[in-house]
Amino acid sequence: MATGDLMTKVLDALGDAQPTAEAIHDITDLAEVPSSMTIAEVADRLALSAHTLRYYERAGLVTVARDSQGHRVYDAGAVRRLVFLTRMRLSGMSMRELRHYIELVDAGEHTVPERTAMLAEHRATIVRRLRELTLSLVAVDYKIAAYGGAAGSDVEHRPPRDAAA
């Protein structure tokens, strides 16, 4: 599943609720993660494709054990890491940044200050994007009003009145 598809699923699950860390945890529901899961089970639980899960493994972002037949066996730790990875991808973090972050995590606790700095920088990027999107939304709302419409999800789309593109 593409990042956009995952975002759609998360937003649909949230409905009108305000996004909070607790709401995100509820959507993922990791409280009852089995001690081992197949790739199909993880893909279904996280709304990801098996291809994406294998990609994260090949990229070195998650380590997955194999059973005696060579099939992937995901433990709770791998699933939690995948949840984090998908949340960061949804927020726009690049694969390069994720790789670096995971390298730091795997290096140990002494990297916490650098991880914190990375996340603070990423947060600042998200805040800027939110401001840019808010400005864009204002521009779109203005143009809808110029065409005689009203902004919102239940907007009746009317043909434009002599408004310039």
BELKAJO-V224655 format. One record per backbone hydrogen bond with DSSP energy under -1.0 kcal/mol. NH is the residue of the N-H (numbers start at 1). CO is the residue of the C=O. Records with the same first field share a line. If there is no record, write none. Layout:
BEGIN
NH: CO + CO
END
This chain:
BEGIN
6: 2
7: 3
8: 4
9: 5
10: 6
11: 7
12: 8
13: 9
14: 10
15: 11
17: 14
24: 20
25: 21
26: 22
27: 23
28: 24
29: 25
33: 30
37: 74
42: 38
43: 39
44: 40
45: 41
46: 42
48: 43
53: 49
54: 50
55: 51
56: 52
57: 53
58: 54
59: 55
60: 57
61: 56
65: 73
67: 71
70: 67
73: 65
74: 37
79: 75
80: 76
81: 77
82: 78
83: 79
84: 80
85: 81
86: 82
87: 83
88: 84
89: 85
90: 86
91: 87
92: 89
93: 88
98: 94
99: 95
100: 96
101: 97
102: 98
103: 99
104: 100
105: 101
106: 102
107: 103
108: 105
111: 108
112: 109
115: 111
116: 112
117: 113
118: 114
119: 115
120: 116
121: 117
122: 118
123: 119
124: 120
125: 121
126: 122
127: 123
128: 124
129: 125
130: 126
131: 127
132: 128
133: 129
134: 130
135: 131
136: 132
137: 133
138: 134
139: 135
140: 136
141: 137
142: 138
143: 139
144: 140
145: 141
146: 142
147: 143
148: 145
149: 144
155: 152
END
